[in-house]
Amino acid sequence: MNTNRSLIRRAALVVAAGAASLVLAACGSNGDSSAGHDGHATNSPTGSAPAAQGQHNAADVAFAKEMIPHHRQAVAMADLAPTRAESAEVKALAQEIKNAQDPEIKTLSGWLTSWGEQVPAEGAMDHSAHGAGGMMTAEVMTSLEQASGKAFDTAFMELMIKHHEGAVAMAKTEKADGAFPDAKTMADAIITSQTAEIARMNSLLGKS
């Protein structure tokens, strides 16, 4: 009888130990699957860039959605310079603005697509709805299109200074509130380059 009881006790201990190990394994697998889920965005075929995509927030989305039409308008303004500007410096500045902002539009659009967000449509730039941020109204854009020579140079720089000031303010908001590292890096670049261009344009306006 004692032998039987001893066997029963041993069997019970083995069962209990087995159950405990199953529970521990289940806990471990839950932790693994949770970590796997959290790290899902990092297991992307494109490597380290998408790893940061999981870190974006609403401020990053707003920055991209607002900066795309803002940049598009600056590029549209810059496109007027080759045929309307008199100053070689204004023409050069306009080309530099276009060269800097065209690639940023593509980058911003790529981020929005990767985040599952809608990229602002090409024709969706309602200037009158964007009086803030330095955006030009349709009427102001039309008057710029109709200007030429020194009048164009002066209007272009005065309007672009306001436009750049709006972009710098948006970039500062992104730096303060955003989470996506690449967007914050772009915001830094915008602040640096456009602040320098504002100083340049103010200097050119002072010469005239």
Sequence and secondary structure as in RCSB ss.txt:
>XXXX:A:sequence
MNTNRSLIRRAALVVAAGAASLVLAACGSNGDSSAGHDGHATNSPTGSAPAAQGQHNAADVAFAKEMIPHHRQAV
AMADLAPTRAESAEVKALAQEIKNAQDPEIKTLSGWLTSWGEQVPAEGAMDHSAHGAGGMMTAEVMTSLEQASGK
AFDTAFMELMIKHHEGAVAMAKTEKADGAFPDAKTMADAIITSQTAEIARMNSLLGKS
>XXXX:A:secstr
 HHHHHHHHHHHHHHHHHHHHHHHHHHHHHHHHHHHHHTGGGS TTTHHHHHHTT  HHHHHHHHHHHHHHHHHH
HHHHHHHHHB  HHHHHHHHHHHHHHHHHHHHHHHHHHHTT     TT   GGGGTGGG   HHHHHHHHH  HH
HHHHHHHHHHHHHHHHHHHHHHHHHHH   HHHHHHHHHHHHHHHHHHHHHHHHHHH 
